[in-house]
Amino acid sequence: MSGQEKFTEAMQAALRQAQAAALRREHNEIHPEHLLLALLSSEGVVPDLLQTAGCTIPALQGRLEALLEGKPR
C-alpha cells in the first residue's frame, strides 16, 4: 500500500491540486500554503469550518497567494 492510499479520495484530490499549484508557480516542493489553498477551493469541510471560525475565505486565499509569491523557485 502506498502512502497516498491511506488518504480519502478528497484528500488525494487536494494533494493533486496542491501539486499542480506548486508546479504552476515553478516551486520545487509543495508547501502548506499550496495545500491550504487546495482545501479552500474544495467543497469539503475545511472552508465551512474556517468560515464558522470567522475566517474570510477570499482574504485568506489572497494572503496565501502573497505568501507563495515570496517562496523560492
C-alpha positions as CSV (number, residue, x, y, z in Angstrom):
1,M,0.0,0.0,0.0
2,S,1.5,3.4,-1.0
3,G,1.3,6.4,1.3
4,Q,-1.5,8.1,-0.7
5,E,-3.8,5.1,-0.4
6,K,-4.2,5.9,3.3
7,F,-5.9,9.3,2.4
8,T,-9.5,9.7,1.5
9,E,-10.3,10.4,-2.2
10,A,-11.0,14.1,-1.3
11,M,-7.6,14.4,0.4
12,Q,-5.9,12.8,-2.6
13,A,-7.6,15.3,-4.9
14,A,-6.4,18.1,-2.6
15,L,-2.9,16.8,-2.8
16,R,-3.0,16.7,-6.6
17,Q,-4.4,20.3,-6.7
18,A,-1.6,21.4,-4.3
19,Q,1.0,19.7,-6.5
20,A,-0.5,21.4,-9.6
21,A,-0.4,24.8,-7.8
22,A,3.2,24.3,-6.9
23,L,4.1,23.4,-10.5
24,R,2.3,26.4,-11.9
25,R,4.4,28.6,-9.6
26,E,7.5,26.7,-10.5
27,H,8.0,25.7,-6.9
28,N,10.1,22.6,-6.3
29,E,8.1,21.4,-3.3
30,I,4.5,21.5,-2.0
31,H,4.3,24.0,0.9
32,P,1.4,24.0,3.4
33,E,0.1,27.1,1.7
34,H,-0.4,25.1,-1.5
35,L,-2.3,22.5,0.4
36,L,-4.5,25.0,2.2
37,L,-5.3,26.8,-1.0
38,A,-6.4,23.5,-2.5
39,L,-8.5,22.7,0.6
40,L,-10.1,26.1,0.5
41,S,-11.2,25.6,-3.1
42,S,-12.7,22.2,-2.4
43,E,-16.3,21.5,-1.4
44,G,-15.2,19.8,1.7
45,V,-15.5,20.7,5.4
46,V,-12.4,23.0,5.5
47,P,-14.0,26.2,4.1
48,D,-17.1,25.7,6.2
49,L,-15.1,25.2,9.4
50,L,-12.9,28.3,8.7
51,Q,-16.0,30.4,7.9
52,T,-17.6,29.3,11.1
53,A,-14.5,30.3,13.0
54,G,-14.8,33.8,11.5
55,C,-12.3,33.5,8.7
56,T,-13.0,35.4,5.4
57,I,-12.1,32.8,2.7
58,P,-11.2,35.3,-0.1
59,A,-9.0,37.3,2.3
60,L,-7.2,34.1,3.4
61,Q,-6.7,33.0,-0.2
62,G,-5.2,36.4,-1.0
63,R,-2.8,36.2,1.9
64,L,-1.8,32.6,0.9
65,E,-1.2,33.7,-2.6
66,A,1.0,36.6,-1.4
67,L,3.0,34.2,0.9
68,L,3.5,31.8,-2.0
69,E,4.8,34.6,-4.2
70,G,7.7,35.0,-1.8
71,K,8.7,31.3,-1.9
72,P,11.9,30.5,-3.8
73,R,11.5,28.9,-7.2
